[in-house]
Amino acid sequence: MSTKKVQIGIKPTNKPAPAVADAWVESRSSGNEPKSMKRLTIDVPESLHRSIKAQCAMRGTKIADEVRDLLLQKYGQS
């Protein structure tokens, strides 16, 4: 029976990252970053949650997206 040999990769080095990586980090634009989000937790009756969940499932949407749209309608775009 032969034994299986596993090669271990090379040891990490303390060499600095290549200049290409540094240039990529420095050239990143901040214009394409998504808006920062904040979590909002609310309590709703179980019957309301069930109704929202069922309707979202029929439409193929997520509850969070539906609630987010409702809040934007009520409080406007920011």
PQR file with spaces between the fields and no chain letter, atoms N, CA, C, O and H, PARSE charges and radii, in Angstrom:
ATOM       1  N    MET     1       0.850   -1.162    0.000 -0.4000 1.5000
ATOM       2  CA   MET     1       0.000    0.000    0.000 -0.0000 2.0000
ATOM       3  C    MET     1       0.902    1.234    0.000  0.5500 1.7000
ATOM       4  O    MET     1       1.864    1.322    0.763 -0.5500 1.4000
ATOM       5  N    SER     2       0.565    2.186   -0.879 -0.4000 1.5000
ATOM       6  CA   SER     2       1.374    3.404   -0.935 -0.0000 2.0000
ATOM       7  C    SER     2       0.768    4.473   -0.032  0.5500 1.7000
ATOM       8  O    SER     2      -0.441    4.518    0.190 -0.5500 1.4000
ATOM       9  H    SER     2      -0.216    2.114   -1.498  0.4000 1.0000
ATOM      10  N    THR     3       1.623    5.305    0.465 -0.4000 1.5000
ATOM      11  CA   THR     3       1.132    6.377    1.327 -0.0000 2.0000
ATOM      12  C    THR     3       0.970    7.642    0.494  0.5500 1.7000
ATOM      13  O    THR     3       1.754    7.920   -0.413 -0.5500 1.4000
ATOM      14  H    THR     3       2.606    5.267    0.285  0.4000 1.0000
ATOM      15  N    LYS     4      -0.042    8.376    0.821 -0.4000 1.5000
ATOM      16  CA   LYS     4      -0.319    9.607    0.097 -0.0000 2.0000
ATOM      17  C    LYS     4       0.531   10.725    0.682  0.5500 1.7000
ATOM      18  O    LYS     4       0.579   10.916    1.898 -0.5500 1.4000
ATOM      19  H    LYS     4      -0.679    8.150    1.558  0.4000 1.0000
ATOM      20  N    LYS     5       1.192   11.453   -0.188 -0.4000 1.5000
ATOM      21  CA   LYS     5       2.024   12.557    0.255 -0.0000 2.0000
ATOM      22  C    LYS     5       1.337   13.866   -0.110  0.5500 1.7000
ATOM      23  O    LYS     5       0.869   14.058   -1.232 -0.5500 1.4000
ATOM      24  H    LYS     5       1.152   11.298   -1.175  0.4000 1.0000
ATOM      25  N    VAL     6       1.292   14.740    0.854 -0.4000 1.5000
ATOM      26  CA   VAL     6       0.689   16.048    0.640 -0.0000 2.0000
ATOM      27  C    VAL     6       1.781   17.091    0.751  0.5500 1.7000
ATOM      28  O    VAL     6       2.524   17.133    1.732 -0.5500 1.4000
ATOM      29  H    VAL     6       1.672   14.584    1.765  0.4000 1.0000
ATOM      30  N    GLN     7       1.869   17.932   -0.268 -0.4000 1.5000
ATOM      31  CA   GLN     7       2.869   18.990   -0.227 -0.0000 2.0000
ATOM      32  C    GLN     7       2.278   20.200    0.479  0.5500 1.7000
ATOM      33  O    GLN     7       1.125   20.573    0.264 -0.5500 1.4000
ATOM      34  H    GLN     7       1.266   17.898   -1.065  0.4000 1.0000
ATOM      35  N    ILE     8       3.077   20.780    1.301 -0.4000 1.5000
ATOM      36  CA   ILE     8       2.676   21.989    2.004 -0.0000 2.0000
ATOM      37  C    ILE     8       3.215   23.170    1.223  0.5500 1.7000
ATOM      38  O    ILE     8       4.352   23.148    0.752 -0.5500 1.4000
ATOM      39  H    ILE     8       4.014   20.477    1.476  0.4000 1.0000
ATOM      40  N    GLY     9       2.398   24.197    1.089 -0.4000 1.5000
ATOM      41  CA   GLY     9       2.785   25.387    0.330 -0.0000 2.0000
ATOM      42  C    GLY     9       3.969   26.099    0.944  0.5500 1.7000
ATOM      43  O    GLY     9       4.443   25.743    2.023 -0.5500 1.4000
ATOM      44  H    GLY     9       1.474   24.215    1.471  0.4000 1.0000
ATOM      45  N    ILE    10       4.431   27.104    0.241 -0.4000 1.5000
ATOM      46  CA   ILE    10       5.591   27.855    0.714 -0.0000 2.0000
ATOM      47  C    ILE    10       5.217   28.702    1.918  0.5500 1.7000
ATOM      48  O    ILE    10       4.051   29.032    2.137 -0.5500 1.4000
ATOM      49  H    ILE    10       4.046   27.393   -0.635  0.4000 1.0000
ATOM      50  N    LYS    11       6.230   29.041    2.687 -0.4000 1.5000
ATOM      51  CA   LYS    11       6.013   29.864    3.873 -0.0000 2.0000
ATOM      52  C    LYS    11       5.692   31.294    3.448  0.5500 1.7000
ATOM      53  O    LYS    11       6.229   31.787    2.456 -0.5500 1.4000
ATOM      54  H    LYS    11       7.177   28.773    2.509  0.4000 1.0000
ATOM      55  N    PRO    12       4.822   31.953    4.193 -0.5600 1.5000
ATOM      56  CA   PRO    12       4.571   33.362    3.891  0.2800 2.0000
ATOM      57  C    PRO    12       5.826   34.186    4.167  0.5500 1.7000
ATOM      58  O    PRO    12       6.624   33.852    5.043 -0.5500 1.4000
ATOM      59  N    THR    13       5.982   35.243    3.423 -0.4000 1.5000
ATOM      60  CA   THR    13       7.168   36.080    3.600 -0.0000 2.0000
ATOM      61  C    THR    13       6.762   37.458    4.107  0.5500 1.7000
ATOM      62  O    THR    13       5.588   37.829    4.096 -0.5500 1.4000
ATOM      63  H    THR    13       5.334   35.515    2.711  0.4000 1.0000
ATOM      64  N    ASN    14       7.747   38.188    4.540 -0.4000 1.5000
ATOM      65  CA   ASN    14       7.521   39.551    5.003 -0.0000 2.0000
ATOM      66  C    ASN    14       7.773   40.565    3.889  0.5500 1.7000
ATOM      67  O    ASN    14       7.909   41.759    4.156 -0.5500 1.4000
ATOM      68  H    ASN    14       8.701   37.887    4.549  0.4000 1.0000
ATOM      69  N    LYS    15       7.836   40.100    2.653 -0.4000 1.5000
ATOM      70  CA   LYS    15       8.080   40.999    1.533 -0.0000 2.0000
ATOM      71  C    LYS    15       6.872   41.914    1.356  0.5500 1.7000
ATOM      72  O    LYS    15       5.737   41.490    1.569 -0.5500 1.4000
ATOM      73  H    LYS    15       7.725   39.130    2.436  0.4000 1.0000
ATOM      74  N    PRO    16       7.108   43.155    0.973 -0.5600 1.5000
ATOM      75  CA   PRO    16       5.983   44.076    0.754  0.2800 2.0000
ATOM      76  C    PRO    16       5.143   43.636   -0.445  0.5500 1.7000
ATOM      77  O    PRO    16       5.623   42.924   -1.327 -0.5500 1.4000
ATOM      78  N    ALA    17       3.903   44.066   -0.462 -0.4000 1.5000
ATOM      79  CA   ALA    17       3.010   43.738   -1.570 -0.0000 2.0000
ATOM      80  C    ALA    17       3.548   44.371   -2.847  0.5500 1.7000
ATOM      81  O    ALA    17       4.212   45.406   -2.800 -0.5500 1.4000
ATOM      82  H    ALA    17       3.513   44.645    0.254  0.4000 1.0000
ATOM      83  N    PRO    18       3.264   43.751   -3.982 -0.5600 1.5000
ATOM      84  CA   PRO    18       3.758   44.326   -5.237  0.2800 2.0000
ATOM      85  C    PRO    18       3.174   45.719   -5.481  0.5500 1.7000
ATOM      86  O    PRO    18       2.112   46.061   -4.960 -0.5500 1.4000
ATOM      87  N    ALA    19       3.880   46.508   -6.275 -0.4000 1.5000
ATOM      88  CA   ALA    19       3.452   47.881   -6.561 -0.0000 2.0000
ATOM      89  C    ALA    19       2.096   47.910   -7.250  0.5500 1.7000
ATOM      90  O    ALA    19       1.352   48.881   -7.107 -0.5500 1.4000
ATOM      91  H    ALA    19       4.742   46.230   -6.698  0.4000 1.0000
ATOM      92  N    VAL    20       1.768   46.869   -7.988 -0.4000 1.5000
ATOM      93  CA   VAL    20       0.481   46.815   -8.680 -0.0000 2.0000
ATOM      94  C    VAL    20      -0.658   46.849   -7.662  0.5500 1.7000
ATOM      95  O    VAL    20      -1.660   47.530   -7.877 -0.5500 1.4000
ATOM      96  H    VAL    20       2.373   46.081   -8.104  0.4000 1.0000
ATOM      97  N    ALA    21      -0.512   46.133   -6.575 -0.4000 1.5000
ATOM      98  CA   ALA    21      -1.547   46.120   -5.544 -0.0000 2.0000
ATOM      99  C    ALA    21      -1.667   47.489   -4.893  0.5500 1.7000
ATOM     100  O    ALA    21      -2.778   47.954   -4.637 -0.5500 1.4000
ATOM     101  H    ALA    21       0.303   45.580   -6.400  0.4000 1.0000
ATOM     102  N    ASP    22      -0.560   48.132   -4.625 -0.4000 1.5000
ATOM     103  CA   ASP    22      -0.591   49.468   -4.028 -0.0000 2.0000
ATOM     104  C    ASP    22      -1.268   50.466   -4.961  0.5500 1.7000
ATOM     105  O    ASP    22      -2.048   51.306   -4.512 -0.5500 1.4000
ATOM     106  H    ASP    22       0.342   47.754   -4.833  0.4000 1.0000
ATOM     107  N    ALA    23      -0.976   50.379   -6.246 -0.4000 1.5000
ATOM     108  CA   ALA    23      -1.581   51.292   -7.218 -0.0000 2.0000
ATOM     109  C    ALA    23      -3.088   51.069   -7.286  0.5500 1.7000
ATOM     110  O    ALA    23      -3.852   52.027   -7.402 -0.5500 1.4000
ATOM     111  H    ALA    23      -0.343   49.696   -6.610  0.4000 1.0000
ATOM     112  N    TRP    24      -3.517   49.815   -7.217 -0.4000 1.5000
ATOM     113  CA   TRP    24      -4.950   49.517   -7.263 -0.0000 2.0000
ATOM     114  C    TRP    24      -5.661   50.123   -6.059  0.5500 1.7000
ATOM     115  O    TRP    24      -6.733   50.711   -6.200 -0.5500 1.4000
ATOM     116  H    TRP    24      -2.896   49.037   -7.123  0.4000 1.0000
ATOM     117  N    VAL    25      -5.074   49.985   -4.887 -0.4000 1.5000
ATOM     118  CA   VAL    25      -5.693   50.530   -3.680 -0.0000 2.0000
ATOM     119  C    VAL    25      -5.783   52.047   -3.770  0.5500 1.7000
ATOM     120  O    VAL    25      -6.807   52.629   -3.412 -0.5500 1.4000
ATOM     121  H    VAL    25      -4.203   49.507   -4.771  0.4000 1.0000
ATOM     122  N    GLU    26      -4.735   52.685   -4.239 -0.4000 1.5000
ATOM     123  CA   GLU    26      -4.718   54.144   -4.315 -0.0000 2.0000
ATOM     124  C    GLU    26      -5.652   54.685   -5.387  0.5500 1.7000
ATOM     125  O    GLU    26      -6.162   55.797   -5.250 -0.5500 1.4000
ATOM     126  H    GLU    26      -3.903   52.213   -4.531  0.4000 1.0000
ATOM     127  N    SER    27      -5.887   53.923   -6.449 -0.4000 1.5000
ATOM     128  CA   SER    27      -6.696   54.425   -7.560 -0.0000 2.0000
ATOM     129  C    SER    27      -8.188   54.155   -7.395  0.5500 1.7000
ATOM     130  O    SER    27      -8.982   54.586   -8.230 -0.5500 1.4000
ATOM     131  H    SER    27      -5.473   53.020   -6.560  0.4000 1.0000
ATOM     132  N    ARG    28      -8.580   53.462   -6.354 -0.4000 1.5000
ATOM     133  CA   ARG    28     -10.006   53.176   -6.164 -0.0000 2.0000
ATOM     134  C    ARG    28     -10.756   54.483   -5.972  0.5500 1.7000
ATOM     135  O    ARG    28     -10.329   55.358   -5.219 -0.5500 1.4000
ATOM     136  H    ARG    28      -7.934   53.111   -5.675  0.4000 1.0000
ATOM     137  N    SER    29     -11.879   54.599   -6.664 -0.4000 1.5000
ATOM     138  CA   SER    29     -12.678   55.820   -6.516 -0.0000 2.0000
ATOM     139  C    SER    29     -13.742   55.603   -5.453  0.5500 1.7000
ATOM     140  O    SER    29     -14.273   54.502   -5.304 -0.5500 1.4000
ATOM     141  H    SER    29     -12.226   53.888   -7.276  0.4000 1.0000
ATOM     142  N    SER    30     -14.042   56.650   -4.726 -0.4000 1.5000
ATOM     143  CA   SER    30     -15.045   56.542   -3.670 -0.0000 2.0000
ATOM     144  C    SER    30     -16.438   56.844   -4.196  0.5500 1.7000
ATOM     145  O    SER    30     -17.395   56.795   -3.424 -0.5500 1.4000
ATOM     146  H    SER    30     -13.611   57.544   -4.847  0.4000 1.0000
ATOM     147  N    GLY    31     -16.594   57.157   -5.483 -0.4000 1.5000
ATOM     148  CA   GLY    31     -17.888   57.504   -6.053 -0.0000 2.0000
ATOM     149  C    GLY    31     -18.822   56.320   -6.234  0.5500 1.7000
ATOM     150  O    GLY    31     -20.036   56.511   -6.311 -0.5500 1.4000
ATOM     151  H    GLY    31     -15.817   57.197   -6.110  0.4000 1.0000
ATOM     152  N    ASN    32     -18.301   55.111   -6.305 -0.4000 1.5000
ATOM     153  CA   ASN    32     -19.129   53.938   -6.571 -0.0000 2.0000
ATOM     154  C    ASN    32     -19.553   53.205   -5.313  0.5500 1.7000
ATOM     155  O    ASN    32     -20.137   52.125   -5.402 -0.5500 1.4000
ATOM     156  H    ASN    32     -17.315   54.956   -6.243  0.4000 1.0000
ATOM     157  N    GLU    33     -19.277   53.758   -4.156 -0.4000 1.5000
ATOM     158  CA   GLU    33     -19.618   53.067   -2.916 -0.0000 2.0000
ATOM     159  C    GLU    33     -21.115   53.166   -2.654  0.5500 1.7000
ATOM     160  O    GLU    33     -21.705   54.227   -2.857 -0.5500 1.4000
ATOM     161  H    GLU    33     -18.803   54.636   -4.084  0.4000 1.0000
ATOM     162  N    PRO    34     -21.744   52.072   -2.206 -0.5600 1.5000
ATOM     163  CA   PRO    34     -23.178   52.121   -1.909  0.2800 2.0000
ATOM     164  C    PRO    34     -23.447   52.981   -0.677  0.5500 1.7000
ATOM     165  O    PRO    34     -22.558   53.226    0.138 -0.5500 1.4000
ATOM     166  N    LYS    35     -24.697   53.435   -0.563 -0.4000 1.5000
ATOM     167  CA   LYS    35     -25.075   54.231    0.602 -0.0000 2.0000
ATOM     168  C    LYS    35     -24.916   53.383    1.852  0.5500 1.7000
ATOM     169  O    LYS    35     -25.167   52.178    1.836 -0.5500 1.4000
ATOM     170  H    LYS    35     -25.420   53.236   -1.226  0.4000 1.0000
ATOM     171  N    SER    36     -24.501   54.020    2.927 -0.4000 1.5000
ATOM     172  CA   SER    36     -24.393   53.270    4.173 -0.0000 2.0000
ATOM     173  C    SER    36     -25.800   52.990    4.685  0.5500 1.7000
ATOM     174  O    SER    36     -26.686   53.836    4.572 -0.5500 1.4000
ATOM     175  H    SER    36     -24.297   54.999    2.940  0.4000 1.0000
ATOM     176  N    MET    37     -25.999   51.820    5.239 -0.4000 1.5000
ATOM     177  CA   MET    37     -27.314   51.390    5.695 -0.0000 2.0000
ATOM     178  C    MET    37     -27.318   51.311    7.218  0.5500 1.7000
ATOM     179  O    MET    37     -26.281   51.083    7.840 -0.5500 1.4000
ATOM     180  H    MET    37     -25.279   51.132    5.330  0.4000 1.0000
ATOM     181  N    LYS    38     -28.483   51.501    7.803 -0.4000 1.5000
ATOM     182  CA   LYS    38     -28.696   51.348    9.238 -0.0000 2.0000
ATOM     183  C    LYS    38     -29.808   50.330    9.427  0.5500 1.7000
ATOM     184  O    LYS    38     -30.789   50.331    8.684 -0.5500 1.4000
ATOM     185  H    LYS    38     -29.326   51.687    7.297  0.4000 1.0000
ATOM     186  N    ARG    39     -29.659   49.470   10.409 -0.4000 1.5000
ATOM     187  CA   ARG    39     -30.655   48.441   10.690 -0.0000 2.0000
ATOM     188  C    ARG    39     -31.793   49.038   11.498  0.5500 1.7000
ATOM     189  O    ARG    39     -31.570   49.833   12.411 -0.5500 1.4000
ATOM     190  H    ARG    39     -28.862   49.469   11.013  0.4000 1.0000
ATOM     191  N    LEU    40     -33.025   48.646   11.153 -0.4000 1.5000
ATOM     192  CA   LEU    40     -34.220   49.111   11.839 -0.0000 2.0000
ATOM     193  C    LEU    40     -35.003   47.880   12.275  0.5500 1.7000
ATOM     194  O    LEU    40     -35.395   47.064   11.442 -0.5500 1.4000
ATOM     195  H    LEU    40     -33.207   48.000   10.412  0.4000 1.0000
ATOM     196  N    THR    41     -35.230   47.747   13.560 -0.4000 1.5000
ATOM     197  CA   THR    41     -35.966   46.605   14.094 -0.0000 2.0000
ATOM     198  C    THR    41     -37.301   47.090   14.626  0.5500 1.7000
ATOM     199  O    THR    41     -37.359   48.016   15.434 -0.5500 1.4000
ATOM     200  H    THR    41     -34.912   48.410   14.237  0.4000 1.0000
ATOM     201  N    ILE    42     -38.386   46.451   14.162 -0.4000 1.5000
ATOM     202  CA   ILE    42     -39.717   46.825   14.636 -0.0000 2.0000
ATOM     203  C    ILE    42     -40.477   45.573   15.043  0.5500 1.7000
ATOM     204  O    ILE    42     -40.186   44.473   14.572 -0.5500 1.4000
ATOM     205  H    ILE    42     -38.338   45.699   13.506  0.4000 1.0000
ATOM     206  N    ASP    43     -41.450   45.751   15.919 -0.4000 1.5000
ATOM     207  CA   ASP    43     -42.325   44.654   16.326 -0.0000 2.0000
ATOM     208  C    ASP    43     -43.669   44.846   15.644  0.5500 1.7000
ATOM     209  O    ASP    43     -44.260   45.924   15.707 -0.5500 1.4000
ATOM     210  H    ASP    43     -41.686   46.644   16.302  0.4000 1.0000
ATOM     211  N    VAL    44     -44.152   43.786   14.987 -0.4000 1.5000
ATOM     212  CA   VAL    44     -45.468   43.812   14.341 -0.0000 2.0000
ATOM     213  C    VAL    44     -46.251   42.598   14.811  0.5500 1.7000
ATOM     214  O    VAL    44     -45.662   41.588   15.195 -0.5500 1.4000
ATOM     215  H    VAL    44     -43.673   42.910   14.935  0.4000 1.0000
ATOM     216  N    PRO    45     -47.585   42.690   14.783 -0.5600 1.5000
ATOM     217  CA   PRO    45     -48.384   41.527   15.164  0.2800 2.0000
ATOM     218  C    PRO    45     -48.097   40.343   14.235  0.5500 1.7000
ATOM     219  O    PRO    45     -47.776   40.522   13.060 -0.5500 1.4000
ATOM     220  N    GLU    46     -48.217   39.152   14.777 -0.4000 1.5000
ATOM     221  CA   GLU    46     -47.923   37.947   14.003 -0.0000 2.0000
ATOM     222  C    GLU    46     -48.802   37.849   12.768  0.5500 1.7000
ATOM     223  O    GLU    46     -48.336   37.434   11.706 -0.5500 1.4000
ATOM     224  H    GLU    46     -48.478   39.006   15.732  0.4000 1.0000
ATOM     225  N    SER    47     -50.072   38.228   12.895 -0.4000 1.5000
ATOM     226  CA   SER    47     -50.987   38.141   11.749 -0.0000 2.0000
ATOM     227  C    SER    47     -50.540   39.072   10.617  0.5500 1.7000
ATOM     228  O    SER    47     -50.619   38.702    9.445 -0.5500 1.4000
ATOM     229  H    SER    47     -50.450   38.565   13.757  0.4000 1.0000
ATOM     230  N    LEU    48     -50.072   40.271   10.958 -0.4000 1.5000
ATOM     231  CA   LEU    48     -49.583   41.204    9.943 -0.0000 2.0000
ATOM     232  C    LEU    48     -48.324   40.656    9.281  0.5500 1.7000
ATOM     233  O    LEU    48     -48.182   40.726    8.060 -0.5500 1.4000
ATOM     234  H    LEU    48     -50.008   40.572   11.910  0.4000 1.0000
ATOM     235  N    HIS    49     -47.424   40.120   10.070 -0.4000 1.5000
ATOM     236  CA   HIS    49     -46.191   39.540    9.530 -0.0000 2.0000
ATOM     237  C    HIS    49     -46.510   38.402    8.569  0.5500 1.7000
ATOM     238  O    HIS    49     -45.920   38.302    7.493 -0.5500 1.4000
ATOM     239  H    HIS    49     -47.539   40.063   11.062  0.4000 1.0000
ATOM     240  N    ARG    50     -47.443   37.550    8.963 -0.4000 1.5000
ATOM     241  CA   ARG    50     -47.839   36.422    8.123 -0.0000 2.0000
ATOM     242  C    ARG    50     -48.406   36.921    6.793  0.5500 1.7000
ATOM     243  O    ARG    50     -48.093   36.375    5.736 -0.5500 1.4000
ATOM     244  H    ARG    50     -47.923   37.631    9.836  0.4000 1.0000
ATOM     245  N    SER    51     -49.235   37.954    6.851 -0.4000 1.5000
ATOM     246  CA   SER    51     -49.845   38.506    5.646 -0.0000 2.0000
ATOM     247  C    SER    51     -48.792   39.115    4.721  0.5500 1.7000
ATOM     248  O    SER    51     -48.803   38.877    3.513 -0.5500 1.4000
ATOM     249  H    SER    51     -49.490   38.398    7.710  0.4000 1.0000
ATOM     250  N    ILE    52     -47.890   39.897    5.296 -0.4000 1.5000
ATOM     251  CA   ILE    52     -46.820   40.511    4.499 -0.0000 2.0000
ATOM     252  C    ILE    52     -45.955   39.430    3.861  0.5500 1.7000
ATOM     253  O    ILE    52     -45.616   39.511    2.681 -0.5500 1.4000
ATOM     254  H    ILE    52     -47.881   40.090    6.277  0.4000 1.0000
ATOM     255  N    LYS    53     -45.606   38.430    4.643 -0.4000 1.5000
ATOM     256  CA   LYS    53     -44.734   37.361    4.157 -0.0000 2.0000
ATOM     257  C    LYS    53     -45.387   36.591    3.015  0.5500 1.7000
ATOM     258  O    LYS    53     -44.733   36.268    2.023 -0.5500 1.4000
ATOM     259  H    LYS    53     -45.882   38.365    5.602  0.4000 1.0000
ATOM     260  N    ALA    54     -46.684   36.297    3.159 -0.4000 1.5000
ATOM     261  CA   ALA    54     -47.401   35.552    2.116 -0.0000 2.0000
ATOM     262  C    ALA    54     -47.465   36.365    0.821  0.5500 1.7000
ATOM     263  O    ALA    54     -47.231   35.829   -0.262 -0.5500 1.4000
ATOM     264  H    ALA    54     -47.216   36.559    3.964  0.4000 1.0000
ATOM     265  N    GLN    55     -47.781   37.650    0.935 -0.4000 1.5000
ATOM     266  CA   GLN    55     -47.886   38.481   -0.265 -0.0000 2.0000
ATOM     267  C    GLN    55     -46.529   38.674   -0.938  0.5500 1.7000
ATOM     268  O    GLN    55     -46.440   38.690   -2.165 -0.5500 1.4000
ATOM     269  H    GLN    55     -47.971   38.085    1.815  0.4000 1.0000
ATOM     270  N    CYS    56     -45.492   38.818   -0.150 -0.4000 1.5000
ATOM     271  CA   CYS    56     -44.151   38.942   -0.723 -0.0000 2.0000
ATOM     272  C    CYS    56     -43.739   37.647   -1.419  0.5500 1.7000
ATOM     273  O    CYS    56     -43.098   37.680   -2.470 -0.5500 1.4000
ATOM     274  H    CYS    56     -45.565   38.804    0.848  0.4000 1.0000
ATOM     275  N    ALA    57     -44.103   36.516   -0.837 -0.4000 1.5000
ATOM     276  CA   ALA    57     -43.771   35.230   -1.454 -0.0000 2.0000
ATOM     277  C    ALA    57     -44.480   35.086   -2.794  0.5500 1.7000
ATOM     278  O    ALA    57     -43.896   34.584   -3.755 -0.5500 1.4000
ATOM     279  H    ALA    57     -44.624   36.489    0.016  0.4000 1.0000
ATOM     280  N    MET    58     -45.747   35.527   -2.867 -0.4000 1.5000
ATOM     281  CA   MET    58     -46.489   35.442   -4.131 -0.0000 2.0000
ATOM     282  C    MET    58     -45.879   36.353   -5.195  0.5500 1.7000
ATOM     283  O    MET    58     -45.867   36.003   -6.375 -0.5500 1.4000
ATOM     284  H    MET    58     -46.222   35.935   -2.087  0.4000 1.0000
ATOM     285  N    ARG    59     -45.376   37.510   -4.790 -0.4000 1.5000
ATOM     286  CA   ARG    59     -44.773   38.459   -5.730 -0.0000 2.0000
ATOM     287  C    ARG    59     -43.310   38.138   -6.029  0.5500 1.7000
ATOM     288  O    ARG    59     -42.745   38.630   -7.005 -0.5500 1.4000
ATOM     289  H    ARG    59     -45.385   37.795   -3.832  0.4000 1.0000
ATOM     290  N    GLY    60     -42.707   37.314   -5.185 -0.4000 1.5000
ATOM     291  CA   GLY    60     -41.287   37.002   -5.361 -0.0000 2.0000
ATOM     292  C    GLY    60     -40.382   38.128   -4.894  0.5500 1.7000
ATOM     293  O    GLY    60     -39.284   38.308   -5.421 -0.5500 1.4000
ATOM     294  H    GLY    60     -43.166   36.915   -4.392  0.4000 1.0000
ATOM     295  N    THR    61     -40.845   38.892   -3.898 -0.4000 1.5000
ATOM     296  CA   THR    61     -40.045   39.991   -3.364 -0.0000 2.0000
ATOM     297  C    THR    61     -39.648   39.684   -1.928  0.5500 1.7000
ATOM     298  O    THR    61     -40.135   38.727   -1.325 -0.5500 1.4000
ATOM     299  H    THR    61     -41.737   38.746   -3.470  0.4000 1.0000
ATOM     300  N    LYS    62     -38.771   40.493   -1.399 -0.4000 1.5000
ATOM     301  CA   LYS    62     -38.338   40.331   -0.010 -0.0000 2.0000
ATOM     302  C    LYS    62     -39.099   41.313    0.867  0.5500 1.7000
ATOM     303  O    LYS    62     -39.437   42.414    0.432 -0.5500 1.4000
ATOM     304  H    LYS    62     -38.375   41.270   -1.888  0.4000 1.0000
ATOM     305  N    ILE    63     -39.364   40.908    2.103 -0.4000 1.5000
ATOM     306  CA   ILE    63     -40.072   41.773    3.048 -0.0000 2.0000
ATOM     307  C    ILE    63     -39.301   43.076    3.246  0.5500 1.7000
ATOM     308  O    ILE    63     -39.900   44.151    3.262 -0.5500 1.4000
ATOM     309  H    ILE    63     -39.089   40.014    2.455  0.4000 1.0000
ATOM     310  N    ALA    64     -38.003   42.992    3.395 -0.4000 1.5000
ATOM     311  CA   ALA    64     -37.191   44.190    3.630 -0.0000 2.0000
ATOM     312  C    ALA    64     -37.339   45.186    2.485  0.5500 1.7000
ATOM     313  O    ALA    64     -37.434   46.390    2.720 -0.5500 1.4000
ATOM     314  H    ALA    64     -37.517   42.119    3.383  0.4000 1.0000
ATOM     315  N    ASP    65     -37.358   44.689    1.244 -0.4000 1.5000
ATOM     316  CA   ASP    65     -37.508   45.585    0.097 -0.0000 2.0000
ATOM     317  C    ASP    65     -38.877   46.256    0.097  0.5500 1.7000
ATOM     318  O    ASP    65     -38.986   47.446   -0.200 -0.5500 1.4000
ATOM     319  H    ASP    65     -37.281   43.710    1.053  0.4000 1.0000
ATOM     320  N    GLU    66     -39.921   45.498    0.429 -0.4000 1.5000
ATOM     321  CA   GLU    66     -41.280   46.056    0.476 -0.0000 2.0000
ATOM     322  C    GLU    66     -41.381   47.137    1.549  0.5500 1.7000
ATOM     323  O    GLU    66     -41.925   48.213    1.300 -0.5500 1.4000
ATOM     324  H    GLU    66     -39.832   44.531    0.670  0.4000 1.0000
ATOM     325  N    VAL    67     -40.862   46.855    2.734 -0.4000 1.5000
ATOM     326  CA   VAL    67     -40.937   47.819    3.832 -0.0000 2.0000
ATOM     327  C    VAL    67     -40.097   49.051    3.503  0.5500 1.7000
ATOM     328  O    VAL    67     -40.500   50.177    3.797 -0.5500 1.4000
ATOM     329  H    VAL    67     -40.420   45.981    2.936  0.4000 1.0000
ATOM     330  N    ARG    68     -38.929   48.837    2.893 -0.4000 1.5000
ATOM     331  CA   ARG    68     -38.072   49.956    2.500 -0.0000 2.0000
ATOM     332  C    ARG    68     -38.804   50.868    1.519  0.5500 1.7000
ATOM     333  O    ARG    68     -38.734   52.091    1.640 -0.5500 1.4000
ATOM     334  H    ARG    68     -38.602   47.923    2.654  0.4000 1.0000
ATOM     335  N    ASP    69     -39.513   50.275    0.537 -0.4000 1.5000
ATOM     336  CA   ASP    69     -40.277   51.068   -0.427 -0.0000 2.0000
ATOM     337  C    ASP    69     -41.385   51.859    0.257  0.5500 1.7000
ATOM     338  O    ASP    69     -41.607   53.027   -0.065 -0.5500 1.4000
ATOM     339  H    ASP    69     -39.570   49.281    0.439  0.4000 1.0000
ATOM     340  N    LEU    70     -42.080   51.226    1.199 -0.4000 1.5000
ATOM     341  CA   LEU    70     -43.140   51.929    1.930 -0.0000 2.0000
ATOM     342  C    LEU    70     -42.582   53.112    2.718  0.5500 1.7000
ATOM     343  O    LEU    70     -43.179   54.188    2.734 -0.5500 1.4000
ATOM     344  H    LEU    70     -41.900   50.278    1.460  0.4000 1.0000
ATOM     345  N    LEU    71     -41.450   52.914    3.364 -0.4000 1.5000
ATOM     346  CA   LEU    71     -40.838   53.994    4.134 -0.0000 2.0000
ATOM     347  C    LEU    71     -40.386   55.136    3.223  0.5500 1.7000
ATOM     348  O    LEU    71     -40.502   56.307    3.585 -0.5500 1.4000
ATOM     349  H    LEU    71     -40.965   52.040    3.352  0.4000 1.0000
ATOM     350  N    LEU    72     -39.873   54.793    2.047 -0.4000 1.5000
ATOM     351  CA   LEU    72     -39.463   55.834    1.103 -0.0000 2.0000
ATOM     352  C    LEU    72     -40.667   56.617    0.596  0.5500 1.7000
ATOM     353  O    LEU    72     -40.579   57.831    0.408 -0.5500 1.4000
ATOM     354  H    LEU    72     -39.778   53.842    1.754  0.4000 1.0000
ATOM     355  N    GLN    73     -41.793   55.936    0.370 -0.4000 1.5000
ATOM     356  CA   GLN    73     -43.013   56.628   -0.054 -0.0000 2.0000
ATOM     357  C    GLN    73     -43.480   57.594    1.030  0.5500 1.7000
ATOM     358  O    GLN    73     -43.892   58.715    0.732 -0.5500 1.4000
ATOM     359  H    GLN    73     -41.864   54.950    0.523  0.4000 1.0000
ATOM     360  N    LYS    74     -43.416   57.163    2.273 -0.4000 1.5000
ATOM     361  CA   LYS    74     -43.898   57.979    3.390 -0.0000 2.0000
ATOM     362  C    LYS    74     -42.955   59.139    3.701  0.5500 1.7000
ATOM     363  O    LYS    74     -43.407   60.265    3.913 -0.5500 1.4000
ATOM     364  H    LYS    74     -43.081   56.253    2.514  0.4000 1.0000
ATOM     365  N    TYR    75     -41.651   58.873    3.730 -0.4000 1.5000
ATOM     366  CA   TYR    75     -40.688   59.867    4.194 -0.0000 2.0000
ATOM     367  C    TYR    75     -39.821   60.451    3.087  0.5500 1.7000
ATOM     368  O    TYR    75     -39.001   61.330    3.354 -0.5500 1.4000
ATOM     369  H    TYR    75     -41.284   57.959    3.559  0.4000 1.0000
ATOM     370  N    GLY    76     -39.981   59.991    1.866 -0.4000 1.5000
ATOM     371  CA   GLY    76     -39.273   60.571    0.729 -0.0000 2.0000
ATOM     372  C    GLY    76     -37.878   60.030    0.526  0.5500 1.7000
ATOM     373  O    GLY    76     -37.312   59.344    1.377 -0.5500 1.4000
ATOM     374  H    GLY    76     -40.647   59.278    1.650  0.4000 1.0000
ATOM     375  N    GLN    77     -37.346   60.364   -0.633 -0.4000 1.5000
ATOM     376  CA   GLN    77     -35.984   59.964   -0.995 -0.0000 2.0000
ATOM     377  C    GLN    77     -34.998   60.817   -0.222  0.5500 1.7000
ATOM     378  O    GLN    77     -35.227   62.005    0.002 -0.5500 1.4000
ATOM     379  H    GLN    77     -37.805   60.921   -1.325  0.4000 1.0000
ATOM     380  N    SER    78     -33.897   60.197    0.185 -0.4000 1.5000
ATOM     381  CA   SER    78     -32.880   60.984    0.890 -0.0000 2.0000
ATOM     382  C    SER    78     -31.560   60.923    0.176  0.5500 1.7000
ATOM     383  O    SER    78     -30.586   61.527    0.626 -0.5500 1.4000
ATOM     384  H    SER    78     -33.711   59.231    0.003  0.4000 1.0000
